[in-house]
């Protein structure tokens, strides 16, 4: 065997056995966008989640580890609508990474791809923690995830043109499976239409609107303010006039106010995963909605 042939065979073996090197380094602000990025990016994307499902997404610290991750990112994928206003601007500034600054291709805000709910006509701090651009907890309507997936696919293709068709093929396959899942979820969840529930925070609004449920009260006296004894007592009196079937919390919410109200109003607390990783069944985007709908349907039985 000639030396040149040996070199060619060795090179071929290296190509076959060497795993694909990720082309995009993605910094996702929350687990749902990390999961979506991985669905589209596959082995061509390395995805880092800046937060986990048991963290309140409003209250995140701009830790040095986040800054270090952002420094090497090609793409930042976040909700926007000021959900990350308390920490992301500092992370982006301190990272010094020109590619991922606002207005650059490496900065992707999901809120810009969907129609926002609860956009206030005016802003007054006396209203509590109200977001000027609308309610940012938009991922709990799976139709918003579909819209985000299409736009994110094209952004990834733009940033990594050599693998553009790879991303588009994966994005198309994901959307096909997702569209089928939405139809199934809507059929399964039909009994939830009109279900009256109490929430902790205005973080279930998109889920409520999608499934046609009815919010009859909130454990927070105002958005962002924790439950108080006086507010819980007033809410209990309200439920005697307009009963709820359940108190719905996110996995990261403090359960104490919900537990008190559940005991006195004689209704169950339902803890939803809220995002990917919120419990062992919500291990991807599909599991997130499968589990959430199953937990809500259990109230109807």
Beta strands, then each sheet from edge to edge (+ up, - down):
strand 1: 24-28
strand 2: 45-49
strand 3: 75-78
strand 4: 107-109
strand 5: 196-199
strand 6: 214-218
strand 7: 246-250
strand 8: 268-272
sheet 1: 2+ 1+ 3+ 4+
sheet 2: 6+ 5+ 7+ 8+
end
